[in-house]
Amino acid sequence: MFNKMKLWKTSKDQDVQDDRISQILAHPIPEHVAIIMDGNGRWAKKRTLPRIAGHHEGMKTVKKITKSANRLGIKTLTLYAFSTENWKRPKNEVDYLMKLPEQFLSSFLPELIEENVKVSTMGDMNRLPASTRRAVDHAIEETKDNDGLILNFALNYGSRSEIIDAIKDLSSDVKQGIINEEDIDDECFSSYLMTKSLNDPDLLIRTSGELRLSNFMLWQLAYTELYFMDVLWPDFSEEHLLEAIESFQRRSRRYGGLLGEEIQ
């Protein structure tokens, strides 16, 4: 009897979830969602577990949210996986974090291929261990022909370094006469960034309750809608993703201008 009640409740909850998703899909969906996945260490600490246990649990969340984003028709999901500042963490934690892409992609790659997901990365790959680079390169190669969700990992990424490198490259091209100084504008500069093949994020989500960008896509987030959640990344669920998207859909994106009804 209890099992029947549990099944009925599960079925009813699923119907409610399906209705909610249908309502969300009736309105514009953010094409590019970026997430600062914060709180793995605190999740582990609350449970008196080592920090790496939080990172392992966070990897499971990445799988769930990737599938959810794909179902919702989000075109690009950028995940801040490892920053240029994360090298300052304890060596055992860094070593574990470097193994996560290999663990994640080796177990999840068949599903990514089946779901038409395309893997990409941004960041300085040169400092990553050879095994990590091989796993990432293999996933990129295996999914290069997919045309569904782009799953973009920011690995060894720092926005200030990205901008400085872009300035150097642009300056070099100006000196060589490849680019005229008068032609430099937002679009031109963006073409020198690591995200040149992607649209800027429409929605940024940061978990764990922290209210900062942490050197993440500083140029690209200029007009992005920001959504901060007081939930640790391993606890982040499809419900939380839907909540963030619903908040996005209630906002008016003006890009510095005014809507028609406001010009009165």
Secondary structure, DSSP 8 states (H G I E B T S, - for coil): -HHHHHHHHHHHHHHHHHHHHHHHHTS---SEEEEE---HHHHHHHTT--HHHHHHHHHHHHHHHHHHHHHHT-SEEEEEEEETTGGGS-HHHHHHHHHHHHHHHHHHHHHHHHTT-EEEEES-GGGS-HHHHHHHHHHHHHHTT--S-EEEEEEEE-HHHHHHHHHHHHHHHHHTTSS-GGG-SHHHHHTTSTTTTS---SEEEE-TT-----SSSTTTTTT-EEEE-SS-GGG--HHHHHHHHHHHHTS---TTS--GGG--
